Amino acid sequence: MRIDLRSLSRRLLVMTLLCVCVIYAAATAASPESPSDDEPLTILPLGDSRVAGSEPSYQSYRYALWELLIAQGLVVDFVGPRADRFSYPRVNGLDFDPDHAGVPADTTRDVLERVRGLASEPPDLVLLGIGGNDLMSGESAAAVSERLERIILELQSMFPGVVIIVEQIAPARMSVMPDDRVHELVEFNSRVASIARELGSPDSAVLAVDMASGWTDSLLADEVHYNEAGAAWVASRYLEAIESLFADE
């Protein structure tokens, strides 16, 4: 059975109104024990170089998340106009699905400009991680979050019924983040939570997922990108949200 995303969105909206900080949802749906009987859950990973990855220099969370989803018996299909050309180990006899919509150095402006080009591949879920490059270039949290809100509204317009999981992003290495950037990051992540509450609707839920709390420099391969442990950290946070879609009523 397909996930009933409309039912899922209504449930998420109720939880939003109760001010749950990291929102999870239950669906009327699919049986993870028999994924071969289900259509795939289509997932669009959207954002910047943290989404794209660049093996072996630094990691994307996508492979780690794919491993976790496969281990849970879920049938998934990553979608997007880009694809890795890297080599990944197979899992349970399956090849990694390399499709995504992550572009290195992208900002919220860039995503706004290209988001309409994603309309040919309607997903069930969008995993949205963007804003770090804007903040590190000196932009204010207010300006970046305003564009993030526009991205989400555009996605909701393009993909009726989509569920959007948006990151409260992890920081860069502390040595490259002056106090004003730390302040703007904290403010941005607070605004992300507010945007999720405000834009979630019965037709299209928006979930904020905290990637920042507990984050340390040891999870970075360089100044801003994930190492293997960091990618696994982010993947595990996404997994918690995605697993909740299959929770029993």
C-alpha positions as CSV (number, residue, x, y, z in Angstrom):
1,M,0.0,0.0,0.0
2,R,1.2,3.5,-0.7
3,I,1.8,6.0,2.1
4,D,-1.2,8.2,2.6
5,L,0.6,11.5,2.6
6,R,-2.5,13.5,3.0
7,S,-3.3,11.7,6.2
8,L,0.3,12.0,7.2
9,S,0.2,15.8,6.6
10,R,-2.9,16.2,8.7
11,R,-1.3,14.4,11.6
12,L,1.9,16.4,11.3
13,L,-0.1,19.7,11.3
14,V,-1.8,18.7,14.6
15,M,1.6,18.0,16.1
16,T,2.9,21.3,14.8
17,L,0.1,23.2,16.5
18,L,1.2,21.5,19.7
19,C,4.6,23.1,19.2
20,V,6.6,19.9,18.9
21,C,10.1,21.1,18.1
22,V,11.2,18.2,15.9
23,I,8.0,17.0,14.2
24,Y,7.4,13.3,13.5
25,A,4.4,11.8,11.8
26,A,2.5,8.6,11.5
27,A,1.0,7.3,8.3
28,T,-1.7,4.9,7.5
29,A,0.7,3.1,5.3
30,A,3.1,0.6,4.1
31,S,4.4,-2.5,5.5
32,P,8.2,-2.4,5.9
33,E,8.2,-6.2,6.4
34,S,7.1,-6.6,2.7
35,P,8.7,-3.8,0.8
36,S,8.7,-5.7,-2.5
37,D,4.9,-5.4,-2.5
38,D,5.1,-1.6,-2.3
39,E,5.9,1.2,-4.7
40,P,9.1,2.9,-3.7
41,L,9.1,5.9,-1.4
42,T,10.6,8.6,-3.7
43,I,13.0,10.9,-2.0
44,L,14.6,14.1,-3.4
45,P,17.8,15.1,-1.5
46,L,18.1,18.9,-2.3
47,G,20.8,21.4,-1.3
48,D,24.4,22.1,-1.5
49,S,27.8,20.2,-1.3
50,R,26.7,18.5,2.0
51,V,24.0,16.9,-0.1
52,A,26.2,16.2,-3.1
53,G,29.4,14.9,-1.4
54,S,32.8,14.5,-3.0
55,E,34.3,11.2,-2.4
56,P,36.9,10.6,-1.1
57,S,37.5,14.1,0.2
58,Y,34.2,14.4,2.1
59,Q,30.9,12.5,2.5
60,S,27.3,13.1,1.7
61,Y,24.7,11.7,4.2
62,R,22.9,10.0,1.3
63,Y,24.8,6.7,1.2
64,A,24.6,6.3,4.9
65,L,20.9,7.1,4.9
66,W,20.3,4.6,2.0
67,E,22.1,1.9,4.0
68,L,19.9,2.6,7.0
69,L,16.7,2.5,4.9
70,I,17.7,-0.7,3.2
71,A,18.5,-2.3,6.5
72,Q,15.0,-1.3,7.7
73,G,13.5,-3.2,4.7
74,L,12.2,0.0,3.1
75,V,11.9,0.3,-0.7
76,V,13.3,3.7,-1.7
77,D,14.0,5.6,-4.8
78,F,16.3,8.7,-4.6
79,V,15.5,11.1,-7.4
80,G,17.1,14.3,-8.9
81,P,18.9,15.5,-12.0
82,R,22.4,14.7,-10.7
83,A,24.1,11.4,-10.0
84,D,27.3,10.4,-8.2
85,R,30.1,8.9,-10.3
86,F,31.7,7.4,-7.2
87,S,31.9,3.8,-6.3
88,Y,30.0,2.5,-3.2
89,P,29.7,-0.9,-1.6
90,R,26.6,-2.8,-2.4
91,V,24.1,-3.6,0.4
92,N,22.0,-6.8,0.4
93,G,22.9,-7.3,-3.3
94,L,21.6,-3.8,-4.2
95,D,23.5,-1.0,-5.9
96,F,23.4,2.5,-4.3
97,D,20.9,4.8,-5.8
98,P,23.0,7.9,-6.7
99,D,20.4,10.4,-7.8
100,H,20.1,13.7,-6.0
101,A,19.8,17.5,-6.4
102,G,22.8,18.7,-4.5
103,V,25.0,21.3,-6.1
104,P,28.3,22.4,-4.4
105,A,28.5,26.0,-3.4
106,D,24.8,26.5,-3.8
107,T,23.0,29.1,-1.8
108,T,19.3,29.6,-1.2
109,R,19.3,32.0,-4.2
110,D,20.7,29.3,-6.4
111,V,18.1,26.7,-5.2
112,L,15.3,29.2,-5.8
113,E,16.6,29.7,-9.4
114,R,16.8,26.0,-10.2
115,V,13.9,24.4,-8.2
116,R,11.4,24.7,-11.0
117,G,13.6,22.4,-13.1
118,L,13.0,19.6,-10.6
119,A,9.3,19.4,-11.4
120,S,9.7,16.4,-13.8
121,E,10.5,14.1,-10.9
122,P,7.7,14.5,-8.2
123,P,8.9,13.0,-4.9
124,D,7.0,11.8,-1.8
125,L,9.7,13.4,0.4
126,V,12.1,16.3,0.0
127,L,15.2,16.4,2.2
128,L,16.2,20.0,2.2
129,G,19.6,21.1,3.5
130,I,20.6,24.6,2.5
131,G,21.6,28.0,3.9
132,G,25.1,27.3,5.2
133,N,26.9,29.0,2.3
134,D,24.7,32.0,2.6
135,L,25.4,32.4,6.3
136,M,29.2,31.9,5.9
137,S,29.3,34.6,3.2
138,G,28.0,37.1,5.7
139,E,24.2,37.0,5.1
140,S,21.7,37.5,7.9
141,A,19.6,34.7,9.2
142,A,16.5,36.8,8.4
143,A,17.4,37.1,4.7
144,V,18.4,33.4,4.3
145,S,15.3,32.1,6.1
146,E,13.1,34.3,3.9
147,R,14.4,32.6,0.8
148,L,14.2,29.2,2.5
149,E,10.5,29.9,3.1
150,R,10.1,30.7,-0.6
151,I,11.8,27.5,-1.6
152,I,9.4,25.5,0.6
153,L,6.4,27.3,-0.8
154,E,7.6,26.6,-4.4
155,L,8.1,22.9,-3.6
156,Q,4.6,22.7,-2.1
157,S,3.2,24.4,-5.2
158,M,5.1,22.0,-7.5
159,F,4.4,18.8,-5.6
160,P,1.0,18.7,-4.0
161,G,1.0,16.5,-1.0
162,V,4.8,16.4,-0.6
163,V,6.4,16.1,2.8
164,I,9.4,18.3,3.3
165,I,12.0,17.6,5.9
166,V,14.1,20.7,6.4
167,E,17.4,20.8,8.3
168,Q,18.3,23.0,11.2
169,I,21.8,22.9,9.8
170,A,25.0,21.7,11.6
171,P,27.7,24.3,12.0
172,A,31.0,24.6,10.2
173,R,34.2,24.1,12.1
174,M,34.3,26.5,15.0
175,S,37.7,28.0,13.9
176,V,36.0,29.5,10.8
177,M,32.9,30.7,12.6
178,P,33.3,34.1,14.3
179,D,30.8,35.0,17.0
180,D,28.5,36.8,14.6
181,R,28.2,33.8,12.3
182,V,27.5,31.5,15.3
183,H,24.8,34.0,16.3
184,E,23.3,34.0,12.8
185,L,23.4,30.2,12.6
186,V,21.5,29.8,15.9
187,E,19.0,32.4,14.7
188,F,18.6,30.7,11.4
189,N,17.9,27.3,12.9
190,S,15.3,28.9,15.2
191,R,13.7,30.4,12.2
192,V,13.7,27.1,10.4
193,A,11.6,25.6,13.2
194,S,9.2,28.5,13.0
195,I,8.9,28.1,9.2
196,A,8.1,24.4,9.6
197,R,5.3,25.2,12.0
198,E,3.9,28.0,9.8
199,L,4.1,26.3,6.4
200,G,2.9,22.8,7.4
201,S,-0.6,22.3,6.2
202,P,-3.1,19.4,5.8
203,D,-2.0,19.0,2.2
204,S,1.8,19.4,2.6
205,A,3.6,18.8,5.9
206,V,6.9,20.5,6.8
207,L,9.2,18.9,9.4
208,A,12.2,20.6,11.0
209,V,15.0,18.2,11.9
210,D,17.8,19.4,14.3
211,M,21.2,18.6,12.9
212,A,23.0,21.1,15.1
213,S,22.4,20.0,18.7
214,G,25.4,17.9,19.9
215,W,27.4,18.5,16.8
216,T,31.2,18.7,17.2
217,D,34.2,19.5,14.9
218,S,35.1,15.8,15.0
219,L,32.2,15.2,12.6
220,L,33.8,17.3,9.9
221,A,36.3,16.3,7.1
222,D,37.3,19.9,6.5
223,E,36.0,23.3,7.5
224,V,32.4,22.6,6.5
225,H,31.9,19.1,5.0
226,Y,31.0,15.8,6.7
227,N,33.4,13.0,7.4
228,E,32.0,9.5,7.6
229,A,30.9,9.9,11.2
230,G,29.3,13.2,10.4
231,A,27.4,11.8,7.4
232,A,26.2,8.9,9.6
233,W,25.0,11.5,12.3
234,V,22.9,13.4,9.7
235,A,21.6,10.2,8.2
236,S,20.5,8.9,11.6
237,R,18.5,12.1,12.2
238,Y,16.8,11.8,8.9
239,L,16.1,8.1,9.5
240,E,14.2,8.9,12.7
241,A,11.9,11.2,10.8
242,I,11.4,8.8,7.8
243,E,10.8,5.8,10.0
244,S,8.0,7.7,11.7
245,L,6.1,7.6,8.4
246,F,5.7,3.9,8.9
247,A,4.7,4.1,12.6
248,D,1.5,2.3,13.6
249,E,-1.5,4.5,14.3
